Amino acid sequence: MHQKVRGNTGKKFDEKKLPQGLFYRKDFLSAEDKQEVLNYLKTLHPIWEQRYSKHNPPPQGKEQRMLLRPVYWLGNWQFACLNYYHPPKGTQNRSVYAEKYPPVLARIVEKAERIARQIYSPKDIPQGWELNTCLINYYGKKLENGRWVDGARVGEHKDFEPGPVASLSLGERAMFQFVSSVGKSSPARVVFQQWLEDGSLQIFGSPRWKDELFHRVQRVDRKLGAELPGNMEGFNVRRINFTFRYVPRKDWVKYENLPEGLKEDVTPYVTELARYSSFFSGLLKDSNKK
């Protein structure tokens, strides 16, 4: 697929040939927007989440564990202990209202949506589709028991939110791979891979890349010596990724309307977020009034 899409200047640019359903632009982020994004990141205080909770205990044979990396969500927050958004059945009480996009990310999303609508057919874009939720992943190394442990990777998984997904990268480049189904007896086979570089935008959609294949971040380089804003003690950030997806707004839930057990599970996280966020401190105040 040889793509011609209008860029930020209104001129057409040609992307290298990629498999149908994939888009990648290395220099998507302008210097001005990049600085604005970095300034915004300085205001965020990501959190570490546990995978399970009191009301969502580990399945038989598994143990409680912390996620490999700290995270922050915008639009709506899919807490790990709520088991993420997973249609068709896992849609209720999974996506909690969160902070809105800052202006710079709203502009980036608008451009990404415009590109997606040009390169995908209508059947690959659900009715009402918009990139209205964003997972911010922080990749780096963590100080544990006096030694640095690197967790800059993501294992095989799928993004179950419907429609195309857009991914904006900052910092060190990451090896991103699409792989065949994961089996117990044999390792996953790499179907396609590419480096995601600083300031780049990747979009993937269509049944091939969303439904049939898994994807993963195999590793993150150290060549740039990048150090990005993190506001976390004992954690050095060398890559930050914004993954923009679509969750139908009918499936968003207010924190105060969560069932009591699930609300109890996420309240420690909301309380931590409220230390630095007026949005989340407002949630706690409104909830306490009920």
C-alpha positions in Angstrom: 0.0 0.0 0.0 1.6 3.3 -1.1 -0.1 6.0 0.9 -0.6 9.6 0.0 -2.0 11.7 2.9 -2.0 15.4 3.5 0.4 16.4 6.2 0.5 19.2 8.7 1.5 21.8 6.0 -1.4 20.8 3.6 1.1 19.2 1.2 1.0 15.5 0.3 3.7 13.2 1.6 4.5 9.6 0.5 4.9 6.9 3.1 7.1 3.9 2.4 5.2 0.9 1.2 3.5 -1.0 4.1 1.1 -3.9 4.3 -2.5 -3.0 3.8 -4.0 -1.7 7.0 -0.8 -0.2 8.5 0.3 3.4 8.5 3.6 4.9 9.8 5.0 8.4 9.7 8.4 9.0 11.3 8.3 12.8 11.5 4.7 13.2 12.5 5.2 15.4 15.6 6.5 18.9 14.9 9.1 20.4 17.2 6.5 22.8 18.7 4.0 20.1 19.4 6.7 17.9 20.9 7.7 20.5 23.3 4.1 21.2 24.3 3.6 17.5 24.9 6.7 17.3 27.0 5.5 20.3 29.1 2.2 18.6 29.6 3.9 15.4 30.7 5.7 17.3 33.4 2.3 18.0 35.0 1.3 14.3 35.2 2.0 11.8 38.0 1.5 8.3 36.7 0.7 5.5 39.0 1.6 1.8 39.5 -1.4 -0.5 39.3 -1.9 -4.0 40.6 -3.4 -6.4 38.1 -6.0 -7.8 40.5 -8.0 -6.7 43.5 -10.2 -7.8 46.3 -13.3 -8.1 44.1 -11.3 -9.3 41.0 -8.9 -11.8 42.6 -6.3 -13.7 40.6 -7.6 -16.7 38.6 -6.7 -20.1 39.9 -3.0 -20.7 39.5 -2.0 -17.0 39.2 -0.7 -14.6 41.7 -1.2 -10.9 42.3 1.3 -8.8 40.4 2.2 -5.2 39.6 2.1 -4.0 36.0 5.5 -3.8 34.3 5.2 -0.1 33.9 3.5 2.9 35.4 0.5 4.3 33.4 -1.8 7.3 33.0 -5.1 7.4 31.1 -7.0 10.2 29.5 -10.6 10.3 28.3 -11.6 7.3 30.3 -9.4 5.2 32.7 -9.4 1.4 32.3 -8.1 0.3 35.7 -6.3 -3.1 35.4 -8.3 -4.5 38.3 -11.5 -3.7 36.4 -10.2 -6.1 33.8 -10.0 -3.6 31.0 -12.5 -2.9 28.2 -13.2 -6.2 26.4 -16.3 -6.4 24.1 -18.6 -7.9 23.4 -19.2 -9.1 27.0 -16.6 -7.1 29.0 -18.0 -3.6 28.5 -19.8 -2.6 31.7 -18.0 -0.8 34.6 -14.6 -1.1 32.7 -14.0 2.5 31.5 -14.2 5.2 34.2 -14.5 8.9 33.2 -11.0 10.6 33.3 -9.4 13.9 32.4 -9.9 15.4 29.0 -7.1 15.6 26.4 -5.0 18.8 26.6 -5.2 21.0 23.5 -2.0 19.6 21.9 -3.2 16.0 22.2 -6.6 17.0 20.9 -4.9 18.4 17.8 -2.8 15.3 17.3 -5.9 13.1 17.6 -7.8 15.2 15.1 -5.0 14.7 12.6 -4.7 10.9 13.3 -8.5 10.5 12.9 -8.4 12.3 9.6 -5.6 10.0 8.3 -7.4 6.9 9.5 -10.6 7.9 7.6 -8.6 8.4 4.4 -6.8 5.0 4.5 -9.4 2.7 5.9 -12.6 1.6 4.3 -15.9 2.4 6.0 -16.3 -1.3 7.1 -13.1 -1.0 9.2 -14.4 2.2 11.0 -17.3 1.6 13.4 -20.2 4.1 13.5 -19.3 6.8 16.0 -15.6 5.9 16.0 -13.3 8.5 17.6 -10.0 8.2 19.4 -11.5 9.1 22.7 -9.4 7.2 25.2 -5.6 7.3 25.6 -3.3 5.0 27.5 0.0 6.6 28.4 2.7 4.0 29.0 6.0 4.8 30.7 8.9 2.6 29.6 12.1 2.4 31.6 13.8 0.9 34.5 12.9 0.6 38.2 15.0 0.6 41.3 14.3 -2.6 43.2 16.2 -3.7 46.3 19.2 -1.5 45.3 19.4 -2.6 41.7 17.9 -1.3 38.5 15.4 -3.7 36.8 14.4 -2.9 33.2 10.7 -3.4 32.3 10.7 -1.6 28.9 8.6 -4.1 27.0 5.0 -5.3 26.5 4.1 -8.9 26.0 1.7 -10.3 23.3 -1.8 -8.9 23.5 -4.6 -7.4 21.5 -6.4 -4.1 21.7 -10.1 -5.0 21.9 -11.5 -1.5 21.5 -13.2 -1.4 18.1 -11.7 0.4 15.1 -8.3 1.7 14.2 -5.7 2.4 16.9 -3.2 5.2 16.8 0.2 5.2 18.6 2.4 8.3 19.2 6.0 7.6 20.4 8.4 9.8 22.3 12.0 9.1 23.4 14.0 6.0 22.5 12.8 3.9 19.6 10.9 0.7 20.3 10.8 -2.6 18.3 7.1 -3.2 17.7 6.0 -6.6 16.4 2.8 -8.2 15.1 2.9 -11.9 15.9 0.8 -15.0 15.2 -1.3 -16.6 17.9 0.5 -17.5 21.1 0.8 -21.2 21.8 2.1 -23.1 24.8 4.2 -25.5 22.7 5.8 -23.1 20.3 6.8 -19.4 20.4 4.8 -16.7 18.5 5.9 -16.2 14.9 6.7 -12.6 13.9 4.5 -11.5 11.0 5.7 -7.9 10.7 7.9 -5.6 12.7 9.1 -2.0 12.6 10.9 0.5 14.8 8.7 3.2 16.3 10.9 6.3 16.6 10.8 9.5 18.5 8.0 11.7 17.3 6.4 9.0 15.1 2.8 8.1 14.5 1.7 4.5 13.9 -1.9 3.5 13.0 -3.1 0.0 12.6 -6.6 -1.3 11.8 -8.7 -3.8 9.9 -9.4 -7.4 11.0 -5.9 -8.6 10.0 -4.0 -6.4 12.4 -6.7 -5.9 15.1 -8.4 -9.2 15.4 -6.2 -12.0 13.9 -2.7 -11.0 15.2 -1.3 -10.1 18.5 1.2 -7.3 19.0 4.0 -6.5 21.4 6.9 -4.2 22.2 9.8 -6.5 22.1 12.4 -4.0 23.4 13.3 -0.3 23.7 16.6 1.1 22.7 19.0 3.1 24.8 20.9 4.8 22.0 19.6 8.4 22.5 20.2 8.6 26.2 16.6 9.9 26.5 15.3 10.9 29.9 11.6 11.9 29.8 9.3 13.4 32.4 8.0 10.9 34.9 7.6 12.4 38.3 8.4 9.1 40.0 11.1 8.3 42.4 13.2 5.2 41.6 12.0 5.0 38.0 13.9 6.3 34.9 11.8 6.9 31.8 13.3 6.6 28.4 10.2 6.1 26.2 6.6 7.3 26.5 3.9 6.0 24.3 0.4 7.4 23.8 -2.1 4.8 22.5 -5.3 6.3 21.3 -8.4 4.0 21.0 -12.2 4.1 20.8 -14.6 3.2 23.6 -18.3 4.0 22.8 -19.4 6.7 25.2 -22.4 4.6 26.3 -19.9 2.3 28.0 -18.2 5.1 30.0 -19.1 5.1 33.7 -18.7 7.7 36.4 -16.6 6.8 39.4 -19.4 7.6 41.8 -21.7 5.2 39.9 -19.4 2.1 40.1 -20.8 -0.8 42.0 -19.6 -0.6 45.6 -17.2 -3.5 45.4 -15.5 -2.2 42.2 -15.5 1.3 43.6 -13.7 0.1 46.7 -11.1 -1.6 44.5 -10.2 1.6 42.5 -10.6 4.1 45.3 -6.9 3.8 46.4 -5.8 4.7 42.8 -8.3 7.6 42.6 -7.1 8.9 46.0 -3.5 8.7 44.7 -4.4 10.5 41.5 -6.3 13.2 43.5 -3.1 14.3 45.2 -2.0 16.0 41.9 -5.2 16.2 39.8 -8.1 18.6 40.4 -10.3 16.3 38.3 -9.8 13.3 40.5 -9.9 15.3 43.7 -13.3 16.5 42.5 -14.5 13.0 41.9 -13.7 12.1 45.5 -15.5 15.2 46.9 -18.6 14.5 44.7 -18.6 10.9 45.7 -18.3 11.7 49.4 -21.4 14.0 49.2 -23.6 11.1 48.1 
